[in-house]
Amino acid sequence: MQEARYYEKLSDGSVKCELCPHSCIIKPNTISPCKARKNVDSILYAINYGECVSLAMDTIEKKPLYHFHPGTLILSTAPNSCNFKCPYCQNYGISQGESSTQYVSPEELVQIALRKSSLGIAYTYTEPFTWYEYLIDTAKIARSKGLKNVLVTNGMINEKPLSELLPYIDAANIDLKSMDPEFYKKIVWGDLDTVLNTIKITKRHWHIELTNLIIPGYNDSPELIQSLVDFVASIGVDTPLHFSRYFPHYKFKAPPTPIETLKFAGELARKKLQYVYIGNILLEESSGIGDWSSTYCPECGNLLINRSYLDVSATGITDNRCNKCGRKADFVI
């Protein structure tokens, strides 16, 4: 265990966590709802420090990050904790439940990444912000060794701790679940304004891409999709947006997202955004949806990067420029 950052001691022995907007009041000898912190004698400890629930080499596209070092592999890891309660979580066994973990020190994790010739380290699968102390310690060491630090996150963090982390992260995929504040409040136990603020801030410092899981009957109305597209356009039309297909899982029984809804969302987004992708489509259904995974030049329509599941080839890029019209490609390479 390591003492947590960002908390306040209260007069009755409780502590108030100040890492995210939940501002949880944690009584003596109890654990926070996110399972990451414990109050021991009025000191808040990060009980998940270094405790890894998963460790694997993934393609960077799996995050998904399509415009950040395409075609590379990255060491991916996660804590057994999350500050959301998504009832449809695909990784609920490690985000919501108790799972076995193994301690890996920051130095050891960095050495594993170096031995595997990884692009860097991706903090993913659950919620990396609940791993804050370990995240920032490891990211600093990784950065000093020339590795990249990548987050896959729900964006639920207060501005002060986020600001401390900004210099050490290179890229992030942020899950923008809905533009409806009530969806955040009632469905996933989150706060939309905080997530939007995180996106605006990190856009100025990191390479970011956004993902929206479309759930029938919850966030799939044309008005909500249009609102989401308008927000993404407001922070930059070059911001890659990934629409993802939902399937029933965990506690949610809504039917899978219709292909037509995904195509509608994608076509709506393409009216304002330069890079729109659709993912999580079953192989047998992908033939009728068209190519929503490859990247095309916004200027001339040239195929820049061809993606076919795990096969990624930069067929239309030379020196990070479109080899047809010469436009600078919007990739970090």
C-alpha positions in Angstrom: 0.0 0.0 0.0 1.0 3.6 -0.5 -0.6 6.7 0.9 -3.0 8.2 -1.6 -2.8 11.6 -3.1 -5.6 14.1 -3.1 -7.7 13.6 0.0 -8.8 15.5 3.1 -8.9 14.3 6.7 -12.2 14.9 8.5 -12.8 15.5 12.2 -14.6 12.2 12.8 -11.8 10.1 11.5 -13.3 9.8 8.0 -11.5 11.1 4.9 -12.8 12.7 1.8 -11.3 11.5 -1.5 -10.6 14.3 -3.9 -9.4 12.4 -6.9 -12.7 12.4 -8.8 -16.0 14.3 -8.5 -17.6 11.5 -6.4 -15.8 13.1 -3.4 -16.4 9.9 -1.5 -16.5 10.1 2.3 -14.6 7.0 3.5 -15.1 6.0 7.1 -12.3 4.4 9.2 -11.3 0.9 8.1 -13.5 1.0 5.0 -12.8 0.8 1.3 -13.9 3.3 -1.3 -16.6 2.3 -3.8 -14.0 2.1 -6.6 -12.1 -0.5 -4.6 -8.9 1.5 -4.9 -8.6 3.2 -1.5 -8.9 2.4 2.1 -9.0 4.6 5.2 -6.6 3.3 7.8 -6.3 5.5 11.0 -7.4 8.5 9.1 -4.8 8.0 6.3 -6.1 7.2 2.9 -4.1 4.4 1.2 -4.0 3.4 -2.4 -4.5 -0.3 -1.8 -4.4 -1.2 -5.5 -0.9 0.3 -5.9 1.1 -1.9 -8.3 -1.6 -4.6 -8.2 -2.1 -5.7 -11.8 -5.1 -7.7 -12.8 -4.0 -8.2 -16.4 -0.8 -7.9 -18.5 -0.7 -8.5 -22.2 0.7 -7.2 -25.5 -2.1 -5.6 -27.6 -2.2 -3.8 -31.0 -2.5 -0.1 -30.5 -5.6 -0.3 -32.7 -7.3 -2.4 -30.0 -7.5 0.5 -27.6 -8.8 1.8 -30.0 -6.2 4.3 -31.2 -6.1 4.5 -35.0 -3.9 7.7 -35.4 -1.2 7.0 -32.9 1.8 4.9 -34.1 -0.5 2.7 -36.3 0.4 -1.0 -36.5 2.5 -1.1 -33.3 2.2 -3.3 -30.2 1.9 -2.0 -26.7 2.1 -3.6 -23.2 -1.3 -3.3 -21.6 -2.2 -3.5 -18.0 -5.0 -2.6 -15.5 -6.0 -2.4 -11.8 -8.9 -4.2 -10.2 -11.0 -1.0 -9.8 -13.2 1.5 -11.5 -15.1 4.7 -10.4 -18.0 3.9 -12.7 -20.7 1.3 -12.3 -21.6 0.6 -15.9 -24.3 -2.2 -15.9 -23.2 -3.3 -19.4 -19.5 -3.4 -18.7 -17.6 -5.9 -21.0 -14.9 -6.2 -18.3 -17.1 -6.3 -15.2 -15.2 -9.3 -13.8 -12.1 -7.1 -13.3 -13.8 -3.7 -13.0 -16.7 -4.4 -10.7 -15.8 -7.8 -9.1 -12.9 -9.0 -7.0 -10.2 -10.5 -9.1 -6.8 -11.9 -8.2 -3.9 -9.5 -8.8 -0.1 -9.6 -8.9 2.2 -6.9 -7.7 4.4 -5.4 -10.3 6.6 -2.4 -9.3 6.8 0.6 -11.6 10.4 -0.2 -12.4 9.5 -3.8 -13.2 6.6 -2.9 -15.5 8.9 -0.5 -17.4 11.5 -3.2 -17.8 8.9 -5.7 -19.1 7.8 -3.1 -21.7 11.5 -2.6 -22.8 12.2 -6.3 -23.0 9.2 -6.8 -25.2 10.2 -3.9 -27.5 6.8 -2.3 -26.7 5.8 1.1 -27.9 5.1 1.9 -24.3 2.5 1.1 -21.7 -1.3 1.3 -22.0 -3.2 1.6 -18.8 -6.5 0.1 -19.9 -9.3 -2.6 -19.5 -10.7 -1.0 -16.3 -10.2 2.6 -15.1 -6.6 3.9 -14.9 -7.4 7.1 -13.0 -8.3 4.9 -10.0 -4.7 3.7 -10.2 -3.5 7.3 -9.9 -0.5 6.9 -7.7 0.9 3.9 -9.6 0.0 5.5 -12.9 1.9 8.7 -12.3 4.9 6.9 -10.8 5.1 4.4 -13.6 4.5 7.0 -16.4 7.4 9.2 -15.2 9.8 6.2 -15.3 8.5 5.1 -18.7 8.8 8.5 -20.1 12.5 8.7 -19.0 13.1 5.5 -20.9 11.6 6.7 -24.1 8.4 4.7 -23.8 4.9 6.1 -24.6 2.1 6.2 -22.0 -1.4 5.6 -23.2 -4.7 5.8 -21.3 -8.0 4.2 -22.1 -10.3 6.0 -19.7 -13.8 7.2 -18.8 -12.4 10.7 -18.2 -13.8 10.9 -14.6 -11.1 12.8 -12.7 -10.8 16.2 -11.0 -8.9 18.9 -12.8 -6.1 19.3 -10.2 -4.9 15.7 -10.3 -5.4 15.6 -14.1 -3.1 18.7 -14.4 -0.3 16.9 -12.5 -0.6 14.0 -14.9 -0.6 15.9 -18.2 3.1 16.1 -18.8 3.6 12.3 -18.7 0.8 10.9 -21.0 1.1 10.8 -24.7 -2.3 9.6 -25.9 -5.7 8.6 -24.7 -8.9 7.1 -25.9 -11.7 8.6 -23.8 -15.1 7.0 -23.6 -17.8 9.6 -24.2 -20.8 7.6 -23.2 -23.6 10.0 -23.9 -24.4 13.7 -24.1 -27.2 13.2 -21.7 -26.3 14.2 -18.1 -29.0 11.8 -16.7 -27.4 8.9 -18.5 -24.2 9.5 -16.7 -25.9 10.1 -13.3 -28.4 7.2 -13.4 -26.9 4.5 -15.6 -23.1 4.7 -15.1 -22.7 6.7 -11.8 -20.7 9.4 -13.5 -20.7 13.1 -14.3 -20.9 14.3 -17.9 -19.5 17.8 -17.2 -16.4 16.3 -15.7 -15.8 14.1 -18.7 -16.3 16.9 -21.2 -13.8 19.0 -19.2 -11.3 16.2 -19.2 -11.7 15.9 -23.0 -11.2 19.6 -23.6 -8.1 19.8 -21.4 -6.4 16.7 -22.7 -7.1 17.6 -26.3 -4.6 20.5 -25.8 -1.9 18.3 -24.4 -2.3 14.7 -25.7 -3.3 12.9 -28.8 -6.9 11.8 -28.1 -9.5 9.7 -29.7 -13.1 9.3 -28.5 -15.3 6.2 -28.3 -19.1 6.1 -28.1 -20.8 2.8 -27.4 -24.3 3.1 -28.9 -26.9 1.4 -26.7 -30.5 1.0 -28.2 -33.0 2.9 -26.2 -30.5 4.7 -24.0 -28.1 7.0 -26.1 -29.1 6.3 -29.7 -31.5 9.1 -30.5 -30.6 11.3 -33.5 -30.6 14.3 -31.2 -28.1 12.8 -28.8 -25.9 11.5 -31.6 -26.0 15.0 -33.3 -25.1 16.6 -29.9 -22.1 14.3 -29.5 -20.9 15.0 -33.0 -21.3 18.8 -32.5 -19.2 18.6 -29.3 -16.4 16.6 -31.0 -16.4 19.1 -33.9 -16.1 21.9 -31.4 -12.8 20.6 -30.0 -11.4 19.8 -33.5 -12.8 18.2 -36.7 -9.6 16.1 -36.8 -10.5 14.3 -33.6 -11.0 10.6 -34.4 -14.4 9.4 -33.3 -15.2 5.6 -32.9 -18.8 4.4 -32.7 -18.9 1.0 -31.1 -21.6 -1.6 -31.3 -23.2 -2.7 -28.0 -24.0 -6.3 -27.2 -26.0 -7.5 -24.1 -23.7 -8.2 -21.2 -23.5 -8.2 -17.4 -26.7 -6.7 -16.1 -28.0 -5.1 -19.4 -30.5 -7.0 -21.7 -31.1 -4.4 -24.4 -30.7 -5.9 -27.9 -27.5 -5.4 -29.9 -27.1 -2.1 -31.7 -28.7 -2.4 -35.2 -26.2 -2.0 -38.1 -28.5 0.7 -39.5 -28.1 2.8 -36.3 -24.3 2.6 -36.5 -24.3 3.6 -40.2 -26.7 6.5 -39.4 -24.4 7.7 -36.7 -21.3 7.3 -38.8 -22.8 9.2 -41.8 -24.1 11.9 -39.5 -20.6 12.3 -38.0 -18.9 12.4 -41.4 -20.7 15.6 -42.3 -18.6 17.4 -39.7 -15.7 15.2 -38.7 -12.7 14.1 -40.8 -12.2 10.7 -39.2 -15.1 8.5 -38.2 -14.9 4.8 -37.4 -17.3 2.0 -36.5 -16.2 -1.0 -34.5 -17.3 -4.2 -32.8 -19.1 -5.5 -35.8 -19.4 -9.3 -36.3 -17.5 -10.7 -39.2 -20.6 -12.1 -40.9 -22.3 -8.6 -40.7 -19.4 -6.5 -41.8 -19.8 -7.1 -45.5 -23.0 -5.0 -45.7 -21.7 -2.0 -43.8 -18.8 -0.8 -45.9 -15.3 0.2 -44.9 -15.5 2.1 -41.6 -12.2 0.9 -40.3 -9.7 2.4 -42.8 -8.4 5.9 -42.9 -8.9 8.2 -46.0 -7.3 11.5 -46.8 -9.9 14.3 -46.0 -8.5 16.3 -48.9 -8.5 13.9 -51.8 -10.0 10.7 -50.5 -6.9 8.6 -51.0 -6.7 5.4 -48.8 -4.1 6.3 -46.2 -4.2 3.3 -43.9 -6.0 0.0 -44.8 -7.2 -1.9 -41.7 -8.6 -5.4 -42.0 -9.0 -6.7 -38.5 -5.4 -7.2 -37.2 -3.8 -6.3 -40.5 -2.7 -2.7 -40.7 -0.9 -1.3 -43.7 0.0 2.4 -44.5 -0.6 2.1 -48.2 -1.2 5.8 -48.9 1.4 7.6 -46.6 4.9 8.7 -47.5 6.9 10.7 -44.9 3.6 11.1 -42.9 1.9 12.8 -45.9 -0.7 11.6 -48.3 1.2 10.2 -51.3 -1.5 11.4 -53.7 -2.1 15.1 -52.8 0.7 15.8 -50.3 -1.6 16.8 -47.4 0.1 16.2 -44.0 -1.5 13.1 -42.4 -3.1 13.5 -39.0 -1.1 10.8 -37.3 1.4 10.6 -34.5 4.2 8.4 -35.9 
